[in-house]
Amino acid sequence: MALLDDVKVALRISASNTSFNTEINDLISAAQRDLQVSGIKVTDTSDPLIKRAITTYCKAYFGYDNPDADRLIKAYQMLKLHLMLSTEYNTEAVTDAT
């Protein structure tokens, strides 16, 4: 399943409903960029923690008058901090150049 479809499921939007695809794709891109500028080098969307961070970001910022927005933003920020502090996510893989 593509990341867009996974996020739509988390947002309780039918996979066949394409009317929000542009907004959701923009949120996915914003989440990925936010992780990158925060020093997180590993942004593979198949990684469960990266996927959860992106999904939480999208749930926090999707739509208007979201009563859960503050809670979800805090959850995203805490997960991002966890990723930032982990050497598994904040350093690039070293390859042998020989």
Secondary structure, 3 states (H helix, E strand, C coil): CCHHHHHHHHCCCCCCCCCCHHHHHHHHHHHHHHHHHCCCCCCCCCCHHHHHHHHHHHHHHCCCCCCCHHHHHHHHHHHHHHHHHCHHHHCCCCCCCC
